[in-house]
C-alpha cells in the first residue's frame, strides 16, 4: 500500500512535470516560457507531495501502544509519514521553531487539539504550505500571472487556518451544548454510589464526541498517574469552557472540604440549561444584525475580487498609484472598524 501511494505521488509529479515543456511552448518562449516551465515543474513536485501527504499512512489516534503513550511523553521520535522523510521532518521542526519564536505555537497546538486533528503544529504548517504552493503553481500554469498565483497561495493558507479554527469552534460549541447532560450523568452516577473516577469513566464511554473523547483522554491521563481534578481541568482549558471550569472547581472544593457534590452538579446543570436557552433566544433576536454585518463586510471584498479578475484596468489606479494604495489602506481600516462596531452591537454576553 505504501509503495502504491508513493508511486501515485511520483506519477502525479512526473505527469505535470513532463507536460511542462509543452505548456511552456504553448505560452510562448522567452522569459515568460521559462517562468511557466519552472512553475510547472514546481507545481508537479508540490502536487506529488500533496498526494503523498494526503493519502499516505495516517497517524490516527488508535494506532499502537507506543504511539498513544507518545501523546503524553516528550519524545523526539517523529512517527508517521513525516518521520520517514528527513527533508519534511526538518522543515516541520523548523516551522515549529519559528512558531515558538512568534508566540503562536500554543495557539496552533490548541486549535489542532480542539479540532481533533492528529497532527503536530509543524506538520500542519508544512501541509498548509504544501497545499498553498500546489494551488499557486496550478494557478500560475493556468493564468501565467505570478501575482495572481501569489494571491491564491496566500488565500489558501488563510483558508487552511480558518478551516481548522472553524472546526475547533464547532467542537467547542458541541462540548458546551453537551455539558448539562454531562453534569447530569456525573450527578446521577454519584447518587447511584459511583466514585468520581467511575462517574468520569461512565461519561467517557456513554457520551458523544467531543465530550466522550475528552473524558476518555482524562481517564487515560489519570491511569498514567495524574490527578483526576487536574485531568478534568485540562479538559476545561482545552475546550475553553468556563462553565466546566466552575464544575471542576466545585469538584476540587468537594474533595478538600466535603459536601454533596451530586446536588451541586445538578444545580449547575439546571443553571446551564437556562443560560443556553437564553443564549439561543438572544442569537435569534440578533440574527438580522449579524447577517447584515456579514453582507456589509463581504460585499466590498467580493466586488474587489470580481473586478480584479474581470476588469483589472478599472482597478489599476488603486494598485499602481500612491493615492490608490493609500485609499485601499484607508478602506481596509474603515471596513475593519465597521465590522468590529457591528459585532459589538449584535453580540450579547449571557
Secondary structure, 3 states (H helix, E strand, C coil): CHHHHHHHHHHHHHHHHHCHHHHHHHHCCHHHHHHHHHHHHHHHHHHHHHHHHHHCCCCCCCCCHHHHHHCCCCCCCCCHHHHHCHHHHHHHHHHHHHHHHHCCHHHHHHHHHHCCCCCCHHHHHHHHHHHHHHHHHHHHHHHCCHHHHHHHHHHHHHHHHHHHHHHHHHHHHHHHHHHHHHHHHHHHHHHCCCCHHHHHHHHHHHCCCCHHHHHHHHHHHHHCCCCHHHHHHHHHHHHCCHHHHHHHHHHHHHHHHCCCHHHHHHHHHHHHHHHHHHHHHHHHHCHHHHHHHHHHHHHHHHHHHHHHHHCHHHHHHHHHCHHHHHHHHHHHHHHHHHHHHHHHHHCCCC
